[in-house]
Every structure is written in C-alpha cells, then in structure tokens.
C-alpha cells in the first residue's frame, strides 16, 4: 500500500513503453475516426457561421482554461492535480461530443464543424495554453520547471498524433466517402473501447495509488466538468443561439479528449500522479455526466412533443 503521508506530486503511475505506444496508436485511431466523419463541407459550413464558431473557439481555448486556472487556485490544489485540470481543459473535443449532441437532439452539423475546427486549432493552441497557464500556477510552475516542458516538443507530438491521422482521414472521407462511412462505424467504437480498456488496465495496475488518492481529484473533476458544461450552455444562451445549437455548444465546450491528455501525461510528465489521476478519472466521469445531460434533454424534448401532440 502507498503511505497516506506520501505527496501526490511525487507519485508516478506505472506505464511501460509498450503501453505508451499502444495509447498513441489508440489516440491516433480516435482522431482518424473523427476525421472519417468529417467532410470538407464541414469546414465550409464553419466558414458560413464564423460568429458561432468563433464564440465556441474562444470558449474552448481561452475562457475554459482561464476558468480552470481560477478553480485550481480557489480549491488550493496540489501542483500535479492543478496541471492535470489545466491540461484537460486545453485538450480539443472528441467525437463523443457529436454523439451526445445527436442524442440530445442538438445541432449535429454545428457540433461536427466545431469538432473539426477545434482539433485543427488544438495542434497549435494546446501546447501554448498548457505552457502559459501551467507556468502561471504557483505550484504547477515549479513542476514544469523540473520537467522542462517544451511547447515546441509538445506541438510536434500533438501535431503527429492529431494532425497526420486527421489529414489522412479527411482525405479518405473526401475521395472515398462510402468507404469512410463504413470505416467510421468500425474505427470509432473500437478505438474508444480500446481507450477504455487501457484506462481500466492502467487503473488496475496502479490500484493502490488509485484508491489512496482518487479522493483528492473527485471534487475537482466534478466541479471542473460541471463548469465546462455550464460554460458551453451559458455562452449558447447568452449569444441567443437556437436551442439545438446551444446543446451542441454545451457538449463542444464541456467534453474534452481526456485520452489525448493522458497520452501527454505519460509522454512529457513521466506519469505524474495527480495529472494521470485527473486525466483518467475525467475520461470516465466526462462521459457519465455528458450522457446524463444528453438523456435529460432527450426526455425533455420527447415530453414537450407529446404535450404538443396532445394539445
């Protein structure tokens, strides 16, 4: 057992080189699956809705990291936990947001467009965001100095894991749309099941650490996830987007690709305890919370439709 007096900032999660390579392949497969469901017309649609897309981009890459930074200070979190939340907040959305938007009866076209734009921008903005906000955090800054994080190195890693599979997937979707559609139905589910399997295996291999320290991140992840979803919803309402678009905005801002965050934790932060726990638990809780919100919206829409039909 891990002694309770141990500092979570000094804990390292065991993750061998083979597992890290597998994780990279899975994350690349997830991004490839997103790209297979992305068409050039999605980017054209984004250009036709510049205001809405711009609002979503600002919320994802500026407002959410800023709110996260304030939350880490308000909760007086340990450096590694704070960096974990900041890292997740800087991650792009995944196609889970598209699935949840569809389930909630939201604007799927807007969701897909924002996911496509968000992942492209994340290649450049994510490394800069992590370095900037992490460098501002009192205790997180010291950890970053010890690790000597290079935004340029992270840019290369993110560009490789996101950029290459995304470009290849979009190209296949453009030139061979039928093949892309069939492949997406297979690649998407399998890659997410593989990611879930990696997280489960990682937790079981580090069970003592997980049980000892999970309480430290539970409240932080719960509040962080709730704030992210509320931010997306609040921005949608404040800018008077239609109800369906507001639902899409909620999930695009609230749902983060924590799997990518987990990959970066093991690639650049040597499995730093608090960061790994945050990314792993966020990947689980994010889907649970998102499904609850989407299901509530779906039932509400069904109830309203039944009332209208009755009247």
C-alpha positions in Angstrom: 0.0 0.0 0.0 1.1 3.6 -0.7 1.6 5.5 2.6 -1.1 8.1 3.2 1.6 10.7 4.0 3.0 10.4 0.5 2.7 13.5 -1.7 0.6 13.0 -4.8 3.1 15.3 -6.6 5.8 12.7 -6.1 3.8 9.7 -7.2 4.4 8.2 -10.6 1.9 6.0 -12.4 3.4 2.8 -13.9 3.1 2.8 -17.6 5.6 0.9 -19.7 6.9 1.8 -23.2 4.7 -0.8 -24.9 1.6 0.6 -23.3 2.5 4.1 -24.2 3.0 3.1 -27.8 -0.4 1.4 -27.7 -2.0 4.5 -26.3 -0.5 6.6 -29.1 -2.0 4.3 -31.7 -5.4 4.4 -30.0 -5.5 8.2 -29.7 -4.4 8.4 -33.4 -7.2 6.0 -34.3 -9.7 8.1 -32.4 -8.7 11.2 -34.3 -8.7 9.2 -37.5 -12.3 8.1 -36.7 -13.3 11.7 -36.2 -11.7 12.7 -39.5 -13.6 9.9 -41.3 -16.8 11.5 -40.2 -15.6 15.0 -41.3 -16.1 16.4 -44.7 -14.6 19.4 -46.4 -18.1 20.8 -46.4 -18.0 20.8 -42.6 -15.2 23.4 -42.8 -17.2 25.3 -45.5 -20.2 25.3 -43.1 -17.9 26.6 -40.4 -16.9 29.5 -42.6 -20.5 30.3 -43.2 -21.1 30.5 -39.4 -18.0 32.4 -38.4 -19.6 34.1 -35.4 -20.8 30.9 -33.8 -17.6 29.1 -34.5 -15.5 32.0 -33.2 -17.5 32.0 -30.0 -17.0 28.3 -29.5 -13.3 28.6 -30.2 -12.9 31.4 -27.7 -14.8 29.4 -25.1 -12.7 26.3 -25.6 -9.2 27.7 -25.9 -9.4 30.9 -23.8 -12.3 31.1 -21.4 -12.3 27.4 -20.2 -8.5 27.3 -19.4 -8.9 30.7 -17.6 -11.8 29.4 -15.5 -9.9 26.2 -14.8 -6.9 28.2 -13.6 -9.1 30.2 -11.2 -10.7 26.9 -10.0 -7.3 25.4 -9.2 -6.4 28.5 -7.1 -9.8 28.5 -5.3 -9.5 24.9 -4.4 -5.8 25.3 -3.4 -5.0 22.2 -5.4 -1.6 20.4 -5.4 0.6 21.3 -8.4 0.2 18.0 -10.2 -3.6 18.0 -9.8 -3.8 21.6 -11.0 -1.7 20.8 -14.0 -3.9 17.9 -14.8 -7.0 20.0 -14.8 -5.3 22.7 -17.0 -4.1 20.0 -19.4 -7.6 18.5 -19.8 -9.1 22.0 -20.2 -6.6 22.7 -23.1 -7.5 19.4 -24.9 -9.7 19.6 -28.0 -13.2 18.0 -28.1 -13.6 14.4 -29.4 -16.4 12.9 -31.4 -18.1 11.9 -28.1 -19.4 15.5 -28.2 -21.0 14.7 -31.6 -22.6 11.5 -30.3 -24.0 13.3 -27.2 -25.3 16.2 -29.3 -27.2 13.8 -31.5 -28.6 12.0 -28.5 -29.7 15.3 -27.0 -31.4 16.4 -30.2 -28.9 19.2 -30.8 -27.4 20.7 -33.9 -25.1 17.9 -35.1 -23.8 19.8 -38.1 -22.6 22.6 -35.8 -21.1 20.1 -33.4 -19.2 18.3 -36.2 -17.9 21.6 -37.6 -16.7 22.8 -34.2 -15.0 19.5 -33.5 -13.2 19.6 -36.8 -12.1 23.2 -36.3 -11.2 22.7 -32.7 -8.9 19.7 -33.4 -7.1 21.6 -36.1 -6.6 24.6 -33.9 -5.6 22.4 -30.9 -2.4 21.4 -32.7 -1.1 24.9 -32.3 -3.0 26.3 -29.3 -2.9 23.4 -26.9 0.9 23.4 -26.3 0.9 27.2 -25.9 -2.1 27.1 -23.5 -0.6 24.4 -21.3 2.7 26.2 -21.1 1.1 29.5 -20.4 -1.5 28.6 -17.7 0.7 26.0 -16.1 3.5 28.5 -15.9 1.3 30.9 -14.1 0.2 28.4 -11.4 2.3 28.9 -8.2 3.0 25.2 -7.5 2.4 24.0 -11.1 5.1 26.3 -12.3 7.7 24.6 -10.1 6.8 21.2 -11.5 7.0 22.5 -15.1 10.5 23.9 -14.4 11.6 20.5 -13.1 10.2 18.8 -16.1 11.4 21.4 -18.5 8.3 21.3 -20.7 8.9 22.5 -24.2 5.9 23.9 -26.1 7.7 23.1 -29.3 8.2 19.4 -28.4 4.5 19.2 -27.4 3.5 20.9 -30.6 5.4 18.2 -32.6 3.7 15.4 -30.5 0.2 16.8 -30.8 0.7 17.6 -34.5 1.8 14.0 -35.1 -1.0 12.3 -33.1 -3.7 14.7 -34.2 -2.6 16.2 -37.5 -1.4 13.2 -39.5 -4.4 10.9 -38.8 -6.8 13.8 -39.2 -5.5 14.9 -42.6 -5.5 11.2 -43.8 -9.0 10.7 -42.5 -10.4 13.8 -44.1 -8.7 12.9 -47.4 -10.3 9.5 -47.4 -13.7 10.9 -46.4 -13.4 13.4 -49.4 -12.2 11.0 -52.1 -13.9 7.8 -50.9 -16.9 8.9 -48.8 -18.7 5.5 -48.8 -15.6 3.7 -47.6 -15.1 6.4 -45.0 -18.6 6.0 -43.7 -18.2 2.2 -43.3 -14.8 2.5 -41.7 -16.0 5.2 -39.3 -18.6 2.7 -37.9 -15.8 0.3 -37.0 -12.9 2.6 -36.2 -14.9 4.9 -33.8 -16.3 2.3 -31.5 -13.3 0.0 -31.5 -10.9 2.9 -30.7 -13.0 4.1 -27.8 -13.3 0.6 -26.4 -9.6 0.3 -26.7 -9.1 3.6 -24.8 -11.5 2.4 -22.1 -9.5 -0.9 -21.9 -6.2 1.0 -21.5 -7.7 3.1 -18.7 -9.1 0.1 -16.9 -5.8 -1.8 -17.2 -3.9 1.2 -16.0 -6.1 1.7 -13.0 -5.9 -2.0 -12.1 -2.1 -2.0 -12.4 -2.0 1.0 -10.0 -4.9 0.1 -7.8 -3.3 1.1 -4.5 -2.4 4.6 -5.8 -5.9 5.0 -7.3 -7.7 4.0 -4.1 -5.4 6.2 -1.9 -5.5 9.4 -4.0 -8.8 9.3 -6.0 -10.5 11.3 -3.3 -8.1 14.2 -4.0 -9.4 14.6 -7.6 -13.0 13.6 -7.2 -14.4 17.1 -6.2 -12.0 18.9 -8.5 -13.0 16.9 -11.6 -16.7 17.1 -10.7 -16.6 20.9 -10.4 -14.4 21.3 -13.4 -16.7 19.1 -15.6 -19.8 20.9 -14.4 -18.2 24.3 -15.1 -17.2 23.3 -18.6 -20.7 22.1 -19.5 -22.3 25.2 -17.9 -19.9 27.5 -19.7 -20.9 26.0 -23.1 -24.6 26.2 -22.1 -24.3 29.7 -20.7 -22.5 31.0 -23.8 -25.1 29.5 -26.1 -27.9 31.2 -24.1 -26.1 34.5 -23.8 -25.5 34.7 -27.5 -29.1 33.7 -28.2 -28.3 30.6 -30.2 -31.2 28.3 -31.1 -31.9 25.6 -28.5 -30.4 22.9 -30.8 -27.2 24.9 -31.3 -27.0 25.7 -27.6 -27.0 21.9 -26.9 -24.2 21.5 -29.4 -22.2 24.3 -27.8 -22.7 22.8 -24.4 -21.0 19.5 -25.4 -18.3 21.0 -27.6 -17.1 23.1 -24.7 -17.8 20.7 -22.0 -16.5 17.4 -23.5 -12.7 17.2 -23.7 -10.5 14.5 -25.3 -9.0 13.3 -22.0 -7.4 10.4 -23.7 -5.1 12.8 -25.5 -4.3 14.4 -22.2 -3.5 11.0 -20.7 -1.1 10.4 -23.5 0.7 13.7 -22.9 0.9 13.0 -19.2 2.9 9.8 -19.8 4.9 11.3 -22.7 6.1 14.6 -21.1 5.3 14.4 -17.4 6.5 10.9 -16.6 3.1 9.7 -15.4 2.9 12.5 -12.8 0.5 11.2 -10.1 -2.1 14.0 -9.9 -2.1 14.6 -13.6 -2.6 11.0 -14.5 -5.4 10.6 -12.0 -7.2 13.7 -13.2 -7.0 12.7 -16.9 -8.1 9.1 -16.2 -11.0 10.0 -14.0 -12.1 12.8 -16.3 -12.2 10.4 -19.2 -14.7 8.3 -17.2 -16.7 11.0 -15.5 -17.0 13.2 -18.5 -18.9 10.6 -20.4 -21.1 9.8 -17.5 -22.1 13.4 -16.9 -22.5 14.0 -20.7 -24.8 11.1 -21.0 -26.9 12.3 -18.1 -27.3 15.7 -19.6 -28.0 14.4 -23.1 -30.6 11.9 -21.8 -32.3 14.6 -19.8 -32.5 16.9 -22.8 -33.8 14.0 -25.0 -36.5 13.1 -22.5 -37.5 16.8 -22.1 -37.8 17.1 -25.9 -39.9 13.9 -26.1 -42.2 15.2 -23.2 -42.7 18.5 -24.9 -43.5 16.8 -28.2 -46.1 14.6 -26.5 -47.7 17.6 -24.9 -47.9 19.5 -28.2 -49.4 16.4 -29.9 -52.0 16.1 -27.1 -53.0 19.7 -27.3 
